[in-house]
Amino acid sequence: MTDTNQNHYDVLVIGGGPAGTTIASMLAQKGRDVCLFEKAHHPRFHIGESLLPMNLPILEKLGVLGRVDEIGIKKYAAEFNSLVSTPGQDTFYFAKAAKKNHPFAYEVRRSEFDEILFKNCQQKGVTALEGMIVIDSELHSSVKKLLVRDEYGNQHEFTGHYLIDASGRDTVLAQQLKSKHKNPQHRMAAIFGHFHDVERRNGRDEGNISIYWFQHGWVWMIPLKDSMMSVGCVCWPSYIKTRDTSLNEFFLQTLQLIPEISKRMENAHLEGNAQATGNYSYHSNIMSGEGFLLIGDAYAFVDPVFSSGVYLAMQSAARGADLVDQLLDNPQNRKKLIGQFESTIKKEIKAFCWFIYRFNSPAFHKLFMSSDEENQHPVKQKLKSAVISVLAGDTNNVQIKLPLMTFKLFYYINKLIEFKENRAFAIFRKQQNDRA
């Protein structure tokens, strides 16, 4: 790796997670010479185990769907439980989405999932290197340059015609470009860990993700295939700042605040230590430039309440592979192609963000949890089907456009009807964002 001439590729990719391996694999399938740099070694721990049904076509295209089926547990629905505003439970089955051809997704241990994608990337001809940290990049020349340090401290220079940042939360290029900003609309913090022997749902619902609203935020419970359960609390900054004990103890105390979770975890024990991340929602003002592109979490990350992270990363990577392949052949079309790509990516993120930004509001609770499966009006059935389509990742489906507009209209009506309650929440939320 000391010979610069031998270190020249069509495309250089920073990051060996779902976004990086997807775009590298698909570019290799198109005949491009690709080199990928991953700072860690697989398998490595990562949170974000819940996939969406619309991940499956991408996994099939990559040729790894069978292997993911072997390590994953099928998720047929997302279950929501509310302890605030409108107590109750509702289960959103993916089979009731507008499109019926993807009735399930998978819950996966990310160390195994990411390793499958990484090895598949290598098998497709990508030069995928581990233990490689990018320490500098040259973006302003026609040929992009990366200075990379290996795990032994040696430095190497790589060049390429195109550079892709899929570095996830490291946001390598956004940091360099000084384009990364905290999301001013949504500032929360998360504590999470893996537990043994947590009670699961019965039968086919065993793999469903469970979401719990409570007074300090919300909690996820994601079953994994090996009897493990991923559990995390996403909380308001004011609550996190009340911690006066160890992170493990604070995490367990928080989970005890929710009676059903407390019951489900009577015999559970934490594997290792809890982890935390604060103020994690962010975005970059720049998605692309002359010869470079930011995809997945390297561009933006939002609250994981609808498990959109891995899907948005892999979807932007799949679209990005088509974009870069076209740009390498037809750079004169750059403005048009980049414009279409960025518009599509921003639209998909925005579709999730509308729900995420309102997830904790009283008006959203009442509307979201108001379905009655047995006696539901046909209009409400269509609205719920549209919402399930979004939860499945099918945000661009024209069939759901009108029902989604109607759902949003009902939300604003609910907000007006319960004006005082929703106004109080808006003030509270602004205070939390200001404190973060």
C-alpha positions as CSV (number, residue, x, y, z in Angstrom):
1,M,0.0,0.0,0.0
2,T,3.0,2.3,-0.3
3,D,2.9,2.6,-4.1
4,T,0.6,5.5,-5.0
5,N,0.1,4.2,-8.5
6,Q,-1.2,0.8,-7.2
7,N,-3.4,2.7,-4.7
8,H,-5.5,4.4,-7.4
9,Y,-9.2,3.4,-7.8
10,D,-12.3,4.6,-9.6
11,V,-14.0,5.1,-6.2
12,L,-12.8,5.5,-2.6
13,V,-15.4,4.7,0.2
14,I,-14.9,5.7,3.8
15,G,-16.8,3.4,6.2
16,G,-17.5,-0.4,6.2
17,G,-21.1,-0.3,7.7
18,P,-24.4,-0.9,5.8
19,A,-24.1,2.3,3.7
20,G,-20.4,1.9,2.7
21,T,-20.6,-1.8,1.9
22,T,-23.8,-1.4,0.0
23,I,-22.6,1.3,-2.3
24,A,-19.2,-0.3,-2.7
25,S,-20.8,-3.7,-3.6
26,M,-23.2,-2.2,-6.1
27,L,-20.5,-0.1,-7.8
28,A,-18.3,-3.3,-8.0
29,Q,-21.2,-5.0,-9.6
30,K,-21.3,-2.2,-12.2
31,G,-17.6,-2.9,-13.0
32,R,-16.1,-0.1,-11.0
33,D,-12.8,-0.5,-9.1
34,V,-13.5,0.3,-5.5
35,C,-11.5,0.6,-2.3
36,L,-13.2,0.8,1.1
37,F,-11.7,1.8,4.4
38,E,-13.1,0.6,7.8
39,K,-11.5,1.8,11.0
40,A,-12.5,-1.2,13.1
41,H,-12.4,-5.0,12.5
42,H,-15.6,-7.0,12.0
43,P,-17.4,-8.3,13.9
44,R,-17.8,-5.1,15.9
45,F,-20.6,-3.9,18.2
46,H,-23.2,-1.4,16.8
47,I,-26.6,-0.4,17.9
48,G,-29.6,-0.2,15.4
49,E,-30.7,-3.8,15.0
50,S,-34.2,-3.3,13.6
51,L,-34.6,-3.4,9.8
52,L,-37.6,-2.4,7.7
53,P,-39.5,-4.4,5.1
54,M,-38.1,-2.2,2.3
55,N,-34.6,-3.3,3.3
56,L,-35.3,-6.7,1.9
57,P,-35.2,-5.8,-1.9
58,I,-31.8,-4.2,-1.3
59,L,-30.5,-7.2,0.6
60,E,-31.8,-9.4,-2.3
61,K,-30.1,-7.3,-4.8
62,L,-26.8,-7.6,-2.8
63,G,-27.3,-11.4,-2.7
64,V,-27.3,-11.7,1.1
65,L,-31.0,-12.1,1.9
66,G,-30.6,-15.8,2.7
67,R,-27.7,-15.2,5.1
68,V,-29.6,-12.4,6.8
69,D,-32.5,-14.8,7.2
70,E,-30.2,-17.3,9.0
71,I,-29.0,-14.8,11.6
72,G,-32.1,-12.7,12.0
73,I,-35.5,-13.1,13.6
74,K,-38.6,-12.1,11.5
75,K,-40.4,-8.9,12.6
76,Y,-44.0,-8.8,11.4
77,A,-45.0,-5.7,13.1
78,A,-44.1,-2.7,15.3
79,E,-46.0,-2.6,18.6
80,F,-46.6,0.8,20.3
81,N,-47.5,1.2,24.0
82,S,-48.5,4.5,25.6
83,L,-48.4,5.4,29.3
84,V,-49.1,9.0,28.7
85,S,-52.1,11.0,27.2
86,T,-53.9,8.0,25.8
87,P,-52.9,4.8,27.6
88,G,-53.1,1.7,25.4
89,Q,-51.4,-0.6,22.9
90,D,-51.6,-0.9,19.1
91,T,-49.7,-3.2,16.8
92,F,-48.9,-2.1,13.2
93,Y,-48.6,-5.2,11.0
94,F,-46.6,-4.7,7.8
95,A,-49.0,-7.0,5.9
96,K,-51.5,-4.2,6.2
97,A,-49.4,-1.6,4.3
98,A,-50.5,-0.3,0.9
99,K,-48.1,-2.8,-0.7
100,K,-48.6,-6.4,0.5
101,N,-45.4,-7.9,-1.0
102,H,-43.1,-7.3,2.0
103,P,-45.1,-8.4,5.1
104,F,-42.1,-8.7,7.4
105,A,-38.6,-7.4,8.1
106,Y,-35.8,-8.7,10.4
107,E,-34.3,-8.0,13.8
108,V,-30.5,-8.6,13.5
109,R,-27.5,-8.5,15.8
110,R,-25.6,-5.8,14.0
111,S,-22.1,-7.3,14.5
112,E,-23.3,-10.3,12.5
113,F,-25.3,-8.3,9.9
114,D,-22.5,-5.8,9.2
115,E,-19.9,-8.6,8.9
116,I,-22.1,-10.4,6.3
117,L,-22.3,-7.2,4.3
118,F,-18.6,-6.6,4.6
119,K,-17.6,-10.1,3.5
120,N,-20.1,-9.9,0.6
121,C,-18.4,-6.6,-0.4
122,Q,-15.0,-8.3,-0.6
123,Q,-16.5,-11.3,-2.5
124,K,-17.8,-8.9,-5.1
125,G,-14.2,-7.6,-5.8
126,V,-14.1,-4.6,-3.5
127,T,-10.7,-3.9,-1.9
128,A,-12.1,-3.6,1.6
129,L,-9.5,-2.8,4.2
130,E,-10.0,-3.0,8.0
131,G,-8.1,-1.2,10.8
132,M,-7.7,1.8,8.5
133,I,-8.4,5.4,9.8
134,V,-8.8,8.3,7.4
135,I,-6.7,11.2,8.8
136,D,-6.9,13.6,5.8
137,S,-8.6,14.1,2.5
138,E,-8.1,16.3,-0.5
139,L,-11.4,17.3,-2.1
140,H,-10.5,20.3,-4.2
141,S,-8.6,18.5,-7.0
142,S,-10.0,16.5,-9.9
143,V,-8.4,13.4,-8.4
144,K,-9.4,12.8,-4.8
145,K,-6.8,11.9,-2.2
146,L,-7.0,10.1,1.1
147,L,-4.3,9.9,3.7
148,V,-5.0,6.7,5.7
149,R,-3.2,5.3,8.8
150,D,-3.2,1.6,9.5
151,E,-3.4,-0.1,12.9
152,Y,0.4,-0.2,13.0
153,G,0.8,3.6,12.6
154,N,1.9,3.5,9.0
155,Q,0.5,6.1,6.7
156,H,-0.7,5.4,3.1
157,E,-2.0,7.6,0.3
158,F,-4.9,6.5,-1.9
159,T,-6.4,8.3,-4.9
160,G,-9.6,8.0,-6.8
161,H,-11.9,9.7,-9.3
162,Y,-14.7,9.8,-6.8
163,L,-14.9,9.8,-2.9
164,I,-17.9,8.6,-0.9
165,D,-18.2,9.3,2.8
166,A,-20.2,6.5,4.5
167,S,-18.4,6.9,7.9
168,G,-21.6,7.0,9.9
169,R,-21.6,9.1,13.1
170,D,-17.9,9.8,12.6
171,T,-19.0,12.1,9.8
172,V,-15.5,12.4,8.4
173,L,-16.2,14.8,5.5
174,A,-18.9,16.8,7.3
175,Q,-16.4,17.5,10.1
176,Q,-13.8,18.5,7.5
177,L,-16.2,20.7,5.6
178,K,-17.5,22.2,8.9
179,S,-21.0,21.4,7.6
180,K,-22.3,19.3,10.5
181,H,-25.0,20.8,12.7
182,K,-27.1,19.5,15.6
183,N,-30.7,19.2,14.7
184,P,-32.4,22.2,16.4
185,Q,-35.8,20.5,16.3
186,H,-35.0,17.3,18.0
187,R,-32.4,17.0,20.8
188,M,-32.6,13.9,22.9
189,A,-30.1,11.4,24.4
190,A,-30.1,7.6,24.5
191,I,-29.0,4.9,26.9
192,F,-28.9,1.4,25.7
193,G,-27.7,-2.1,26.2
194,H,-28.3,-5.8,25.6
195,F,-30.1,-8.0,28.1
196,H,-30.5,-11.8,28.5
197,D,-33.9,-13.4,29.4
198,V,-36.3,-10.6,28.7
199,E,-39.9,-11.8,28.2
200,R,-41.0,-11.9,24.5
201,R,-44.3,-11.8,22.8
202,N,-45.9,-15.1,21.8
203,G,-45.9,-17.0,18.5
204,R,-45.4,-15.0,15.3
205,D,-45.1,-11.8,17.3
206,E,-41.9,-13.0,19.1
207,G,-39.7,-10.8,16.8
208,N,-41.8,-7.6,16.9
209,I,-40.2,-4.5,18.2
210,S,-41.9,-2.9,21.2
211,I,-42.0,0.8,21.7
212,Y,-43.1,2.4,24.9
213,W,-43.9,6.1,25.5
214,F,-43.4,7.3,29.1
215,Q,-43.1,10.6,30.8
216,H,-39.4,11.1,30.1
217,G,-39.3,10.0,26.4
218,W,-39.6,6.5,24.9
219,V,-38.1,3.0,25.1
220,W,-37.3,0.4,22.5
221,M,-37.2,-3.4,23.0
222,I,-35.8,-5.3,20.0
223,P,-35.7,-9.2,20.2
224,L,-32.6,-10.9,18.7
225,K,-32.4,-14.4,17.6
226,D,-30.0,-15.7,20.3
227,S,-32.3,-15.0,23.3
228,M,-30.9,-11.5,23.6
229,M,-32.9,-8.3,23.7
230,S,-31.7,-4.9,22.7
231,V,-33.2,-2.3,25.0
232,G,-32.8,1.5,24.9
233,C,-34.2,4.6,26.4
234,V,-34.4,7.9,24.4
235,C,-35.0,10.7,26.9
236,W,-35.3,14.4,27.3
237,P,-32.1,16.2,28.3
238,S,-33.6,17.5,31.6
239,Y,-34.2,13.9,32.7
240,I,-30.7,12.7,31.7
241,K,-29.2,15.5,33.8
242,T,-30.9,14.1,36.9
243,R,-28.5,11.1,36.9
244,D,-26.6,10.9,40.2
245,T,-25.6,7.3,40.0
246,S,-23.7,4.9,37.6
247,L,-25.0,4.7,34.0
248,N,-26.0,1.1,34.6
249,E,-28.0,1.8,37.7
250,F,-29.7,4.9,36.1
251,F,-30.6,2.8,33.0
252,L,-32.2,0.1,35.1
253,Q,-34.0,2.6,37.3
254,T,-35.4,4.3,34.2
255,L,-36.7,1.0,32.9
256,Q,-38.4,0.3,36.2
257,L,-40.6,3.4,35.7
258,I,-42.6,1.5,33.1
259,P,-44.7,-1.3,34.8
260,E,-44.9,-3.7,31.8
261,I,-41.2,-3.4,31.0
262,S,-40.4,-4.0,34.7
263,K,-42.6,-7.2,34.5
264,R,-41.0,-8.3,31.2
265,M,-37.5,-7.9,32.7
266,E,-38.1,-9.6,36.0
267,N,-35.5,-12.3,35.2
268,A,-33.3,-10.2,32.9
269,H,-29.7,-9.3,33.3
270,L,-27.6,-6.8,31.4
271,E,-24.7,-8.1,29.3
272,G,-21.7,-5.9,29.9
273,N,-22.3,-2.2,30.5
274,A,-24.9,0.2,29.3
275,Q,-23.8,2.8,26.7
276,A,-25.0,6.3,26.1
277,T,-25.0,8.9,23.4
278,G,-26.2,12.5,23.8
279,N,-27.8,15.1,21.4
280,Y,-27.5,12.6,18.6
281,S,-29.7,14.1,15.9
282,Y,-27.7,16.1,13.3
283,H,-27.4,16.8,9.6
284,S,-24.8,18.2,7.2
285,N,-25.5,21.3,5.1
286,I,-23.6,19.7,2.3
287,M,-24.5,16.3,0.7
288,S,-22.3,16.4,-2.3
289,G,-19.6,18.4,-4.1
290,E,-17.3,18.1,-7.1
291,G,-16.3,14.4,-7.0
292,F,-17.6,13.5,-3.5
293,L,-20.8,12.4,-1.8
294,L,-22.1,11.9,1.8
295,I,-24.5,9.1,2.4
296,G,-26.4,7.5,5.3
297,D,-25.5,8.7,8.8
298,A,-22.4,10.5,7.4
299,Y,-25.0,13.0,6.0
300,A,-27.8,13.0,8.6
301,F,-29.1,11.0,11.5
302,V,-32.5,11.4,13.2
303,D,-34.3,9.7,16.1
304,P,-34.4,5.9,15.6
305,V,-38.0,5.6,16.8
306,F,-39.2,4.1,13.4
307,S,-36.0,2.1,12.8
308,S,-35.3,4.1,9.7
309,G,-31.5,4.4,10.2
310,V,-30.2,1.3,8.4
311,Y,-32.9,1.5,5.7
312,L,-32.1,5.2,4.9
313,A,-28.4,4.4,4.9
314,M,-28.7,1.4,2.5
315,Q,-31.4,3.1,0.3
316,S,-29.2,6.2,-0.1
317,A,-26.3,3.9,-0.9
318,A,-28.2,2.0,-3.5
319,R,-29.3,5.3,-5.2
320,G,-25.8,6.7,-4.7
321,A,-24.3,3.7,-6.6
322,D,-26.4,4.5,-9.6
323,L,-25.6,8.2,-9.3
324,V,-21.8,7.7,-9.1
325,D,-21.8,5.2,-11.9
326,Q,-23.5,7.7,-14.2
327,L,-21.3,10.6,-13.1
328,L,-18.1,8.7,-13.8
329,D,-19.3,8.2,-17.4
330,N,-21.2,11.5,-17.9
331,P,-19.7,14.2,-15.6
332,Q,-21.3,16.9,-17.8
333,N,-24.7,15.8,-16.4
334,R,-23.6,16.3,-12.8
335,K,-25.9,19.2,-11.9
336,K,-29.1,17.5,-13.1
337,L,-28.1,14.0,-11.6
338,I,-27.0,15.5,-8.3
339,G,-30.1,17.6,-8.0
340,Q,-32.4,14.6,-8.6
341,F,-30.5,12.5,-6.1
342,E,-30.4,15.1,-3.3
343,S,-34.1,15.9,-3.8
344,T,-35.0,12.2,-3.4
345,I,-32.9,11.6,-0.4
346,K,-34.1,14.7,1.4
347,K,-37.7,13.8,0.6
348,E,-37.3,10.3,2.1
349,I,-35.7,11.7,5.3
350,K,-38.4,14.3,5.6
351,A,-41.2,11.7,5.4
352,F,-39.8,10.0,8.5
353,C,-39.0,13.3,10.2
354,W,-42.6,14.5,10.1
355,F,-43.6,11.6,12.3
356,I,-40.4,11.7,14.5
357,Y,-40.6,15.4,15.3
358,R,-44.3,14.9,16.5
359,F,-43.9,11.5,18.1
360,N,-44.0,12.7,21.7
361,S,-46.8,15.2,21.3
362,P,-50.2,14.7,22.8
363,A,-52.0,15.3,19.5
364,F,-49.9,12.6,17.8
365,H,-50.5,10.1,20.6
366,K,-54.3,10.4,20.3
367,L,-54.3,10.1,16.6
368,F,-51.7,7.3,16.3
369,M,-53.2,5.2,19.0
370,S,-56.9,5.7,18.1
371,S,-57.4,2.6,15.9
372,D,-59.9,-0.1,16.7
373,E,-59.1,-3.1,14.5
374,E,-62.6,-4.7,14.7
375,N,-64.8,-1.7,14.3
376,Q,-62.5,0.6,12.3
377,H,-64.1,2.9,9.8
378,P,-62.8,2.4,6.2
379,V,-61.2,5.8,6.1
380,K,-59.3,5.1,9.3
381,Q,-58.2,1.8,7.8
382,K,-56.7,3.6,4.8
383,L,-55.0,6.1,7.1
384,K,-53.5,3.4,9.2
385,S,-52.4,1.5,6.0
386,A,-50.6,4.7,4.8
387,V,-48.8,5.1,8.2
388,I,-47.8,1.4,8.1
389,S,-46.4,2.0,4.6
390,V,-44.2,4.8,6.0
391,L,-43.1,2.5,8.9
392,A,-42.2,-0.1,6.3
393,G,-40.0,2.4,4.4
394,D,-42.3,2.7,1.4
395,T,-42.4,6.5,1.6
396,N,-42.6,7.2,-2.1
397,N,-45.7,5.1,-2.8
398,V,-48.2,7.4,-4.6
399,Q,-51.1,5.3,-3.2
400,I,-50.5,6.7,0.3
401,K,-50.1,10.4,-0.7
402,L,-53.7,11.4,-0.1
403,P,-54.3,9.2,3.1
404,L,-51.1,10.7,4.6
405,M,-52.3,14.2,3.9
406,T,-55.5,13.3,5.6
407,F,-53.7,11.9,8.6
408,K,-51.7,15.1,8.9
409,L,-54.8,17.2,8.6
410,F,-56.4,15.2,11.5
411,Y,-53.2,15.7,13.5
412,Y,-53.5,19.5,13.2
413,I,-57.2,19.4,14.0
414,N,-56.4,17.4,17.2
415,K,-53.7,19.9,18.0
416,L,-56.3,22.7,17.8
417,I,-58.9,20.9,19.8
418,E,-56.5,20.2,22.7
419,F,-54.7,23.5,22.3
420,K,-53.7,24.1,25.9
421,E,-52.2,20.6,26.3
422,N,-50.3,20.8,23.0
423,R,-49.1,24.3,23.7
424,A,-47.7,23.2,27.0
425,F,-45.9,20.4,25.3
426,A,-44.5,22.7,22.6
427,I,-43.1,25.0,25.3
428,F,-41.6,22.1,27.2
429,R,-40.0,20.7,24.0
430,K,-38.5,24.1,23.2
431,Q,-37.0,24.3,26.7
432,Q,-35.5,20.8,26.2
433,N,-33.9,21.8,22.8
434,D,-32.5,25.0,24.3
435,R,-30.9,23.1,27.2
436,A,-29.3,20.4,25.1
